[in-house]
Amino acid sequence: MIDLDAEIAKCQKKLGLARLNLEKLQKVVSQPGYEDTVPTNVRLVNEDKVLCRFICNLMLWLIHRN
């Protein structure tokens, strides 16, 4: 049998960590001069990370909501 309370707690913990990581990355990306000083390949990787973390947040939120 699945312990729903334990699963919800795991999802909440993962959601919290994902949010913190996303906030940190957004701070880095929003710094003045970011576009000029950071190489294109690094910016693309960071954009992918932001997108992936956003999708993870959304999925975890949807799971938690139900």
Summary of the structure (lengths in Angstrom):
residues: 66
radius of gyration: 15.4
end to end distance: 18.5
largest distance: 53.8
contacts: 146
relative contact order: 0.16
helix: 85%
strand: 0%
